[in-house]
Amino acid sequence: MSGAGGRGCGSPVPQRAPWSLVAATAAFCLVSATSVWTAGAEPMSREEKQKLGNQVLEMFDHAYGNYMEHAYPADELMPLTCRGRVRGQEPSRGDVDDALGKFSLTLIDSLDTLVVLNKTKEFEDAVRKVLRDVNLDNDVVVSVFETNIRVLGGLLGGHSLAIMLKEKGEYMQWYNDELLQMAKQLGYKLLPAFNTTSGLPYPRINLKFGIRKPEARTGTETDTCTACAGTLILEFAALSRFTGATIFEEYARKALDFLWEKRQRSSNLVGVTINIHTGDWVRKDSGVGAGIDSYYEYLLKAYVLLGDDSFLERFNTHYDAIMRYISQPPLLLDVHIHKPMLNARTWMDALLAFFPGLQVLKGDIRPAIETHEMLYQVIKKHNFLPEAFTTDFRVHWAQHPLRPEFAESTYFLYKATGDPYYLEVGKTLIENLNKYARVPCGFAAMKDVRTGSHEDRMDSFFLAEMFKYLYLLFADKEDIIFDIEDYIFTTEAHLLPLWLSTTNQSISKKNITSEYTELDDSNFDWTCPNTQILFPNDPLYAQSIREPLKNVVDKSCPRGIIRVREESFRSGAKPPLRARDFMATNPEHLEILKKMGAASSIDAEDGLRFMQEMIELSSQQQKEQQLPPRAVQIVSHPFFGRVVLTAGPAQFGLDLSKHKETRGFVASSKPYNGCSELTNPEAVMGKIALIQRGQCMFAEKARNIQNAGAIGGIVIDDNEGSSSDTAPLFQMAGDGKDTDDIKIPMLFLFSKEGSIILDAIREYEEVEVLLSDKAKDRDPEMENEEQSSPENDSQNQSDEQVSSSSQEVDLVDQESSEESSLNSHPESLSPADTDNVASISPSEQTSDPTENHETTNLNGECTDLDNQLQEQSETEEDSNPNVSWGKKVQPIDSILADWNEDIEAFEMMEKDEL
């Protein structure tokens, strides 16, 4: 997600101004605010900004160079195994693979990044490769949404900058709109997806065969996400304006019109997924994160690019609803479109990190600063933003695929405020990427932010967006070879020129917004925000907003986590009963339960909320009782801790979460299965033994290697090709006997992860690893001995072949499978297998046992509400993460059995959640 800059901030935009004037004065005058901040944080010197900018360039070279060397023409780089990811040749990752179309995705997605980073020669070479090698007629089913924003957007962004360079007269003199012709070809291949009665597109299409044909293998879907259908207008309209073919803009407008018509009229919110044939909402929860995010973004940007007032009116209507219901500063919590005062969940996903940037473009700076600061505190705790985290800032989904949305919002907040604080935030992002994600063949996504383990993926959006925003954050105007303010950014950060607003305007601009809602224009901004209003004569304005949130993650709960009925407090009523406070032995609590759903609509709402919290609490209890994953970190040359493998723990032996990590060189045991006395005890003495799964109990293997003098053991799966991409991680169980005699730590690796260590032994002989509960910081001294500077990393280590694996969580389409597997996983063993396992999954662990598990209730830590709430004592159990909820909460089944009011409504709510 991103936006445009602009000029002429002193001039108001007339309500029905020609768009040539709007284009010249719009983009909400972002850049002019840059000079406002001169106090607060220490200003960063020009030299340091240049140093950080050069570091971003080197990081891009490392990622892009390794993609071109090891992966091209594949769609994406697998940075741990140093090879390309080709659809059908790797284990399926589900819907996430729908972005791959065998069209060199990463190269196309990176085209305009090359120009922004002033790599014009590389850009010219890349365009020639695209024209020579890329085929858009493959028999492959792809996501319409992803193909639009990444491939169509990448081609259009490349074309936009190619014609700019050609006009400058030095580069691309041979270019004759070839990328635009490819974009037009792709646009026509996507059009059959819109063949529905509603005009909403099918979520997938076959590039060669289209929709519905037997050979297409798609066209039977009934649902799509709101963002999937509502994030087309910029690319499709740009294609129409560039080519004169109006059909693309017409189809995208029709889809947006239908979504607007189907909004929930009383709340003005939209749901997450919608039936493309009937227009019925399938998931009725609403937020600003996964599934909806870029729909809101494109309404505002469509106004900027196309000059159609109805898009701004729709955005403002939705924005008012967002700030009324979803925004609970500094949080943004999903609600139900029919009951917007009722939270739909108690966790947030990482995609909402774009929203502060959109608020900057809107001109609403204060909540942007608040939410951004909250997200930054989460990042400082976990090094990266987890895919999802709870309202009390514990990890809900532990993955991090190197998403750029937070960097994007950081860039826009700096552009709006000029506050050097945001330069320091960007510096932290750079340091974390280099320290925790950088590997010899690129940058690897984080499989688990708590353990620091890696996933063998580097998505194309990492090159398309992350490096673009980070470079622009530290660049001065003279560092960029063109005026960035003449362009608008798409949701994939591709650049479209603002002059498209006055080109090929053959689309009817009928304002249908007024047909659905009465709008008071006085509520909407038709002028550039005045920076003196945004930052009222106080150079410490942003700092004063951030300061109360500095310790929000670790020490206090933020305001707004729990929506409180102000009128109830003013009238002296008690706050509603929360699930975390409920005690089955408390008669008053039982009496409140009886009233819920019977006394009034407010009591009914409290009842629904209470039931939702109880179900989430019960699920959370089960998750917290599971053992978290462990880490195997290769610390010897040439890895130096860069490669971290996710490992399953054992129910016996040394508990790495309670004791110091174990470090040592590895050695294979003989026999390799470890099921009898070792014949090579001298080889494993004082080392960590590698043993193969199968033929005997895990505990028996542990005893045999311990008797041989091993200081630890790693069991490698005997099922060749197994990996946590396709199988749930598990913990090794004992043999039914007393296992207190086993004193060494034991960890389990799937075959794919285990092959990393075996390959490293074959190549380097001496391989040292660290067994721990989570990855440790790398050894900079040893690494500095190997290489004089990080700039040499790509050259010195590009040939080191390492591998890892992980499981992607798709926030929109795979949410049901993620949620349904939170409590248990089927064991992946046949009855004949004699190894005992207890199933877990690293993505299911809500929190690290060492995390601060502060509860977030109305009567405890929230000091800003203390004066409004009746005082209540807290027991030590409330803040003790080791206390079972079962001591405090009556089993959920018995509670629900005694309470039938609104059960049906709540079950529907839970269905929406899944």
Residue pairs with C-beta under 8 A, 6 or more apart in sequence:
1 293
1 294
1 297
1 354
1 357
1 358
1 405
1 408
1 489
1 491
2 357
2 408
2 411
2 412
2 469
2 488
2 489
2 490
2 491
2 493
3 27
3 28
3 30
3 300
3 301
3 304
3 357
3 358
3 360
3 361
3 412
3 488
3 489
4 26
4 27
4 30
4 301
4 304
4 305
4 485
4 487
4 488
4 489
4 498
5 27
5 30
5 31
5 415
5 484
5 485
6 24
6 25
6 26
6 27
6 28
6 29
6 30
6 31
6 485
6 528
7 24
7 25
7 29
7 485
8 24
8 25
8 29
8 528
9 25
9 29
9 32
9 528
9 530
9 531
10 528
11 25
11 527
11 528
12 526
12 527
12 528
13 21
13 22
13 25
13 26
13 526
13 527
13 528
14 21
14 526
15 309
15 521
15 526
16 309
18 307
19 306
19 307
19 501
19 502
20 501
20 502
22 304
22 307
22 501
23 304
23 307
23 498
23 499
23 501
23 502
25 528
26 304
26 528
27 304
27 361
27 485
27 488
27 498
28 360
28 361
28 362
28 363
28 528
28 529
29 528
29 529
29 531
30 360
30 361
30 412
30 415
30 416
31 415
31 485
32 531
33 415
33 416
33 417
33 418
33 531
33 534
33 535
34 414
34 415
34 416
34 417
34 418
35 418
36 417
36 418
36 531
36 534
36 535
36 539
37 417
37 418
37 419
37 420
37 535
37 539
37 542
38 418
38 539
39 539
39 540
40 419
40 420
40 421
40 539
40 540
40 542
40 543
41 419
41 420
41 421
41 424
41 543
42 420
43 420
44 420
44 423
44 424
46 476
49 423
49 474
49 475
49 476
50 474
52 423
52 426
52 427
52 430
52 474
53 471
53 474
53 475
53 479
55 430
55 434
56 117
56 430
56 467
56 470
56 471
56 474
57 117
57 471
58 790
58 791
59 430
59 433
59 434
59 438
59 443
59 467
60 113
60 117
60 463
60 467
60 471
61 794
62 438
62 442
62 443
62 793
62 794
63 77
63 442
63 443
63 458
63 462
63 463
63 467
64 110
64 114
64 122
64 463
65 794
65 798
66 77
66 79
66 82
66 441
66 442
66 794
66 798
67 76
67 77
67 106
67 107
67 442
67 458
67 463
68 107
69 798
70 77
70 82
70 83
70 84
70 441
70 798
71 77
71 78
71 83
71 84
71 85
71 106
72 84
72 104
72 106
72 107
72 129
73 84
73 104
73 107
73 129
73 133
73 134
74 83
74 84
74 85
74 86
74 104
75 84
75 85
75 86
75 87
75 99
75 100
75 101
75 102
75 103
75 104
75 105
75 106
75 460
76 84
76 85
76 100
76 105
76 106
76 457
76 458
76 459
76 460
77 83
77 84
77 85
77 106
77 441
77 442
77 458
78 84
78 85
78 90
78 456
78 457
78 458
78 803
79 439
79 441
79 442
79 443
79 444
79 456
79 457
79 458
80 439
80 441
80 444
80 454
80 456
80 643
80 756
80 802
80 803
80 804
81 441
81 456
81 801
81 802
81 803
82 440
82 441
82 798
82 799
82 800
82 801
82 802
85 100
85 457
86 100
86 102
87 97
87 100
87 101
87 102
87 140
90 725
91 723
91 725
91 726
92 726
93 725
93 807
93 808
94 808
94 810
94 813
94 814
94 817
95 143
95 810
95 812
95 813
95 814
96 808
96 810
96 814
98 141
98 142
98 143
98 146
98 204
99 105
99 142
99 143
99 146
99 147
99 150
99 459
99 460
100 140
100 142
101 136
101 138
101 140
101 142
101 147
101 151
101 207
102 135
102 138
102 140
103 134
103 135
103 136
103 138
103 151
104 129
104 130
104 133
104 134
105 150
105 151
105 460
106 458
106 460
106 463
107 126
107 129
107 130
107 134
108 130
108 134
108 150
108 151
108 154
108 155
108 158
108 460
109 150
109 151
109 154
109 460
109 461
109 463
109 464
109 492
110 126
110 154
110 460
110 463
110 464
111 123
111 126
111 127
111 130
111 154
111 155
111 157
111 158
111 161
111 179
112 154
112 157
112 158
112 160
112 161
112 468
112 494
112 495
113 463
113 464
113 467
113 468
113 493
114 120
114 122
114 123
114 126
115 123
115 161
115 164
115 165
115 481
115 482
116 468
116 471
116 472
116 480
116 484
116 495
117 467
117 468
117 471
118 479
118 480
118 481
120 165
120 170
120 171
120 481
121 171
123 158
123 161
123 162
123 165
123 171
124 171
124 172
127 158
127 162
127 172
127 175
127 178
127 179
130 155
130 158
130 179
130 182
131 178
131 179
131 182
134 182
136 182
136 185
136 186
136 189
136 207
137 189
137 207
137 208
138 207
138 208
139 206
139 207
139 208
139 209
139 215
140 206
140 207
140 208
141 204
141 205
141 206
141 216
141 217
141 218
142 204
142 205
142 206
142 207
143 203
143 204
143 228
144 190
144 193
144 201
144 202
144 203
144 204
144 205
144 228
145 203
145 225
145 227
145 228
145 231
145 232
147 186
147 190
147 205
148 190
148 231
148 232
148 235
148 236
149 231
149 235
149 294
149 490
149 491
149 492
149 494
150 460
150 461
150 464
150 492
151 186
152 183
152 186
152 187
152 190
152 235
152 239
153 234
153 235
153 490
153 491
153 492
153 494
154 464
154 492
154 494
155 179
155 180
155 182
155 183
155 186
156 179
156 180
156 183
156 235
156 238
156 239
156 242
156 494
156 496
157 490
157 494
157 495
157 496
158 179
159 177
159 179
159 180
159 183
159 242
160 487
160 495
160 496
160 497
161 482
161 495
162 172
162 175
162 179
163 172
163 175
163 177
164 482
164 497
165 171
165 172
165 175
166 172
166 173
166 175
168 481
180 242
180 243
183 239
183 242
184 239
184 243
184 245
187 236
187 239
187 245
187 248
189 205
189 207
189 210
190 201
190 205
191 247
191 248
191 251
192 205
192 210
192 211
193 201
193 202
193 204
193 205
193 211
194 200
194 201
194 202
194 251
194 254
194 255
195 202
195 211
195 212
196 202
196 276
196 277
197 277
198 258
198 276
198 277
198 278
198 279
199 251
199 254
199 255
199 257
199 258
200 224
200 229
200 255
200 258
200 259
200 274
200 276
200 279
201 224
201 228
201 229
201 232
201 251
201 255
201 276
202 211
202 218
202 219
202 221
202 224
202 276
203 221
203 223
203 224
203 225
203 228
203 276
203 813
204 218
204 221
205 211
205 216
205 218
206 213
206 215
206 216
206 217
206 218
209 215
209 216
210 216
211 218
211 219
212 218
212 219
213 219
221 276
222 275
222 276
222 277
223 273
223 274
223 275
223 276
223 282
224 273
224 274
224 276
225 272
225 273
225 274
225 291
225 292
225 812
225 813
226 259
226 270
226 271
226 272
226 273
226 274
226 291
226 292
226 295
227 290
227 291
227 292
227 293
227 294
227 295
227 812
228 812
229 255
229 258
229 259
229 274
229 276
229 295
230 255
230 256
230 259
230 294
230 295
230 298
230 299
231 294
231 295
231 297
231 298
231 491
232 251
232 252
232 255
232 256
232 298
233 249
233 252
233 253
233 256
233 298
233 302
233 306
234 298
234 301
234 302
234 305
234 488
234 490
234 491
234 496
235 252
235 490
235 494
235 496
236 248
236 249
236 251
236 252
237 248
237 249
237 252
237 253
237 302
237 305
237 306
237 500
237 507
238 305
238 496
238 500
239 245
239 248
239 249
240 246
240 247
240 248
240 249
240 250
240 504
240 507
241 249
241 500
241 503
241 504
241 505
242 500
242 503
242 504
243 504
244 504
244 506
246 504
246 506
246 507
249 507
250 507
253 507
256 298
256 299
256 302
256 311
257 512
258 279
259 270
259 274
259 295
260 314
260 512
260 513
260 516
261 279
261 516
262 270
262 274
262 279
262 281
263 269
263 270
263 318
263 516
264 270
264 271
264 281
264 286
264 337
264 338
265 516
265 517
266 338
267 286
267 321
267 325
267 337
267 338
267 340
268 317
268 318
268 320
268 321
268 517
269 286
269 318
269 321
269 322
269 325
269 326
269 335
269 337
269 340
270 281
270 286
270 292
270 295
270 318
270 337
271 281
271 282
271 283
271 284
271 285
271 286
271 337
271 912
272 282
272 283
272 284
272 285
272 286
272 287
272 290
272 291
272 292
272 812
273 281
273 282
273 283
273 291
273 812
274 280
274 281
274 282
275 281
275 282
281 337
283 291
283 912
283 913
284 336
284 337
284 338
284 912
285 334
285 335
285 336
285 337
285 344
285 345
285 912
285 913
286 292
286 325
286 326
286 334
286 335
286 336
286 337
286 340
286 344
287 326
287 332
287 333
287 334
287 335
287 344
287 348
287 352
288 296
288 322
288 326
288 332
288 352
288 355
289 332
289 334
289 348
289 349
289 350
289 351
289 352
289 811
290 349
290 351
290 811
290 812
290 815
291 811
291 812
293 351
293 352
293 354
293 355
294 354
294 491
296 315
296 318
296 319
296 322
296 358
297 354
297 358
297 491
298 491
299 311
299 312
299 314
299 315
299 318
300 311
300 312
300 315
300 358
300 361
300 362
301 488
301 490
302 308
302 311
303 309
303 311
303 312
303 315
304 488
304 498
305 488
305 496
305 498
305 500
305 501
306 501
307 501
307 509
308 509
308 511
309 509
309 511
310 509
310 510
310 511
310 512
310 513
312 524
313 511
313 513
313 514
313 519
313 524
314 513
315 362
316 519
316 523
316 524
316 525
317 513
317 517
317 519
319 362
319 364
320 523
321 340
322 332
323 364
323 367
324 340
325 335
325 340
325 341
326 332
326 333
326 334
326 335
327 367
327 560
328 559
328 560
328 561
328 563
329 367
329 370
329 371
329 558
329 559
329 560
330 367
330 370
330 371
330 373
330 374
330 549
330 552
330 558
330 559
330 560
331 348
331 371
331 374
331 391
331 558
331 560
331 561
332 348
332 352
332 355
332 371
333 343
333 344
333 345
333 346
333 348
333 391
334 343
334 344
334 345
335 341
335 342
335 343
335 344
336 342
336 344
336 909
336 912
339 605
339 608
341 563
341 605
342 605
342 608
342 609
343 563
343 609
343 612
344 909
344 912
344 913
345 616
345 913
346 390
346 391
346 613
346 616
347 388
347 389
347 390
347 391
347 396
348 388
348 389
348 390
348 391
349 387
349 388
349 397
349 811
350 385
350 386
350 387
350 388
350 400
350 403
350 405
350 406
350 811
351 403
351 405
351 811
352 371
352 405
353 375
353 385
353 403
353 405
353 406
353 408
353 409
354 405
354 408
354 409
355 368
355 371
355 409
356 367
356 368
356 369
356 371
356 372
356 375
356 409
356 412
356 413
357 368
357 405
357 408
357 409
357 411
357 412
357 413
359 365
359 367
359 368
359 371
360 368
360 409
360 412
360 413
360 415
360 416
361 412
363 525
363 529
363 534
365 416
365 417
365 534
365 535
365 542
366 545
368 409
368 413
368 416
369 413
369 542
369 545
369 546
370 545
370 546
370 549
372 406
372 409
372 410
372 413
373 545
373 546
373 549
373 550
373 552
374 549
374 552
374 553
374 558
375 385
375 406
375 409
376 406
376 425
377 393
377 549
377 550
377 551
377 552
377 553
377 554
378 385
378 386
378 389
378 393
378 553
379 385
379 406
379 428
379 429
379 432
380 428
380 553
381 393
381 553
381 554
382 395
382 449
382 450
383 432
383 435
383 436
383 449
383 452
384 400
384 402
384 432
384 436
384 437
384 446
384 449
385 400
385 403
385 406
386 395
386 396
386 397
386 398
386 399
386 400
386 449
387 396
387 397
387 398
387 399
387 400
387 401
387 809
387 811
388 395
388 396
388 397
388 811
389 395
389 396
390 396
390 846
391 557
391 561
391 856
392 557
392 561
392 853
392 854
392 855
392 856
393 552
393 553
394 846
394 847
394 851
394 853
395 449
395 450
395 845
395 846
395 847
395 848
395 851
396 846
397 809
397 818
397 843
398 446
398 447
398 448
398 449
398 450
398 842
398 843
398 845
399 445
399 446
399 447
399 448
399 449
399 455
399 806
399 807
399 808
399 809
399 843
400 445
400 446
400 449
401 445
401 446
401 455
401 457
401 459
401 808
402 433
402 437
402 443
402 445
402 446
402 458
402 459
402 462
402 466
403 461
404 461
404 462
404 465
404 466
404 469
404 493
406 429
407 426
407 429
407 465
407 466
407 469
407 470
407 473
408 465
408 469
408 493
410 422
410 425
410 426
410 429
410 469
410 473
411 422
411 426
411 469
411 470
411 472
411 473
413 419
413 422
413 542
414 422
414 423
414 426
414 473
416 534
417 535
417 542
419 542
419 543
421 542
421 543
421 546
422 473
423 473
423 474
426 470
426 473
426 474
429 470
430 470
433 443
433 466
434 790
435 777
435 778
436 446
436 452
436 775
437 443
437 444
437 445
437 446
437 454
438 642
438 790
438 793
439 454
439 642
439 643
439 802
440 638
440 639
440 642
440 793
440 797
440 798
440 799
440 800
440 802
441 797
441 798
441 800
441 802
442 458
443 458
443 462
444 454
444 455
444 456
444 457
444 458
444 804
445 454
445 455
445 457
445 458
445 459
445 806
446 452
446 453
446 454
446 455
447 453
447 454
447 455
447 646
447 724
447 804
447 805
447 806
447 807
447 842
448 629
448 646
448 806
448 842
448 843
450 628
450 774
450 845
450 848
451 628
451 629
451 630
451 631
451 644
451 646
451 773
451 774
451 775
451 842
452 631
452 633
452 644
452 774
452 775
452 776
453 629
453 631
453 644
453 645
453 646
453 775
453 804
453 806
453 842
454 643
454 644
454 645
454 804
454 806
455 804
455 805
455 806
455 807
455 808
456 803
456 804
456 805
456 806
457 806
457 808
461 492
464 492
464 493
464 494
465 492
465 493
468 493
469 493
472 480
472 484
484 495
486 497
486 498
486 499
487 495
487 496
487 497
487 498
488 495
488 496
488 498
489 495
490 496
513 519
535 541
535 542
538 544
549 558
552 558
554 852
555 854
555 861
556 861
556 862
556 863
557 854
557 856
557 860
557 861
557 862
559 862
559 864
559 865
561 856
561 862
562 578
562 856
562 857
562 858
564 575
564 858
564 865
564 868
565 576
565 602
568 575
568 602
569 575
569 868
569 869
574 870
575 858
575 859
575 869
575 870
576 606
576 609
576 610
577 589
577 592
577 593
577 606
577 610
578 610
578 613
578 857
578 858
579 610
579 613
579 614
579 616
579 617
579 889
580 613
580 617
580 855
580 856
580 857
580 878
581 589
581 857
581 859
581 872
582 589
582 610
582 614
582 888
582 889
582 890
583 589
583 888
583 889
584 590
584 889
584 890
584 895
593 610
593 895
593 898
593 899
594 899
595 603
596 603
596 604
596 606
596 607
596 610
596 899
596 901
597 603
597 604
597 607
597 899
597 901
597 902
598 604
598 901
604 901
604 902
607 899
607 901
607 902
608 902
608 905
608 906
608 909
611 896
611 899
611 902
611 903
611 906
612 906
612 909
612 910
614 889
614 892
614 895
614 896
615 892
615 910
617 885
617 889
617 892
618 885
618 889
618 891
618 892
619 822
619 823
620 846
620 885
621 884
621 885
621 886
622 822
622 823
622 824
623 822
623 823
623 844
623 845
623 846
624 846
624 847
624 881
625 884
626 840
626 844
626 845
627 649
627 651
627 731
627 840
628 649
628 657
628 773
628 842
628 845
628 848
628 849
629 646
629 647
629 648
629 649
629 729
629 840
629 842
629 845
630 646
630 647
630 648
630 649
630 656
630 747
630 771
630 772
630 773
631 644
631 645
631 646
631 647
631 770
631 771
631 772
631 773
631 774
631 775
632 644
632 645
632 647
632 714
632 747
632 749
632 753
632 757
632 769
632 770
632 771
633 641
633 643
633 644
633 645
633 769
633 770
633 772
633 775
633 776
634 641
634 642
634 643
634 644
634 645
634 756
634 757
634 760
634 767
634 768
634 769
634 802
635 641
635 663
635 768
635 769
635 770
635 779
636 665
636 764
636 766
636 767
636 768
636 769
637 764
637 782
637 786
638 764
638 786
638 796
638 797
638 800
639 760
639 800
639 802
640 778
640 779
640 782
640 783
640 786
641 770
641 775
641 776
641 777
641 778
641 779
642 778
643 756
643 802
643 804
644 775
644 804
645 749
645 753
645 756
645 757
645 804
646 724
646 729
646 753
646 804
646 806
646 842
647 714
647 729
647 747
647 748
647 749
647 753
647 771
648 729
648 730
648 731
648 732
648 747
648 748
648 749
648 840
649 656
649 731
649 732
649 746
649 747
649 748
650 698
650 702
650 731
650 732
650 733
650 745
650 746
650 747
650 748
651 731
651 732
651 733
651 734
651 739
651 838
652 698
652 699
652 702
652 732
652 734
652 739
652 742
652 746
653 702
653 739
653 742
653 743
653 744
653 745
653 746
654 662
654 712
654 743
654 744
654 745
655 745
656 662
656 745
656 771
656 772
656 773
657 773
657 849
657 850
659 745
661 770
661 771
661 772
661 773
661 776
662 688
662 711
662 712
662 744
662 745
662 770
662 771
662 772
663 768
663 769
663 770
663 771
664 686
664 687
664 688
664 711
664 712
664 768
664 769
665 687
665 688
665 766
665 767
665 768
665 769
666 687
666 688
666 689
666 690
666 714
666 757
666 761
666 767
666 768
666 769
667 680
667 683
667 684
667 687
667 688
667 689
667 690
668 683
668 689
668 690
668 691
668 761
669 678
669 680
669 683
669 684
669 689
669 690
669 691
669 704
669 705
669 708
669 710
670 678
670 679
670 680
670 683
671 678
671 679
672 690
672 691
672 692
673 691
673 692
673 693
673 694
673 695
673 696
673 701
674 689
674 691
674 692
674 696
674 700
674 701
674 704
674 705
674 713
675 695
675 696
675 700
675 701
675 704
676 704
677 704
677 707
677 708
678 684
678 689
678 704
678 705
678 707
678 708
680 708
681 708
681 709
684 705
684 708
684 709
684 710
685 708
685 709
685 710
686 709
686 710
686 711
687 710
687 711
688 710
688 711
688 712
688 713
688 714
688 769
688 771
689 705
689 708
689 710
689 712
689 713
689 714
690 713
690 714
690 716
690 754
690 757
690 758
691 701
691 705
691 713
691 714
691 715
691 716
692 715
692 716
692 718
693 715
693 716
693 717
693 718
693 719
693 748
693 835
694 718
694 833
694 834
694 835
695 834
696 834
696 835
697 734
697 735
697 834
697 835
697 836
698 715
698 732
698 733
698 734
698 735
698 746
698 748
698 835
698 836
699 734
699 735
699 737
699 739
699 742
700 735
701 713
701 715
701 746
702 713
702 742
702 744
702 746
703 741
703 742
705 713
705 744
706 713
706 742
706 743
706 744
710 744
711 744
712 744
712 745
712 746
712 747
712 771
713 744
713 745
713 746
713 747
714 746
714 747
714 748
714 749
714 754
714 757
714 769
714 771
715 732
715 746
715 747
715 748
715 749
716 749
716 750
716 751
716 754
716 757
716 758
717 748
717 749
717 750
717 751
717 754
718 751
719 750
719 751
720 751
721 751
721 752
722 750
722 751
722 752
723 750
723 751
723 752
723 753
723 805
724 750
724 752
724 753
724 805
724 806
724 807
724 842
725 752
725 805
725 806
725 807
727 750
727 828
728 821
728 825
728 828
728 839
728 840
728 841
729 748
729 750
729 840
729 841
729 842
730 748
730 825
730 827
730 828
730 837
730 838
730 839
730 840
731 748
731 837
731 838
731 839
731 840
732 746
732 748
732 835
732 836
732 837
732 838
733 836
733 837
733 838
734 836
735 836
736 836
745 771
747 771
749 757
750 805
752 803
752 804
752 805
753 803
753 804
753 805
755 803
756 802
756 803
756 804
757 767
757 769
759 801
759 802
759 803
760 767
760 802
761 767
763 801
770 776
773 848
773 850
774 848
786 796
787 793
787 796
787 797
807 841
807 843
808 814
809 818
809 843
815 914
816 914
818 843
819 913
819 914
820 914
821 841
821 844
822 844
824 839
825 839
825 840
825 841
826 839
827 837
827 839
828 837
828 839
829 835
829 837
847 853
847 881
849 881
849 882
851 881
852 881
853 879
853 880
853 881
854 861
854 879
855 861
855 878
855 879
856 862
857 878
858 865
858 869
859 869
859 870
859 871
859 872
859 874
860 874
860 878
877 883
877 887
877 888
896 903
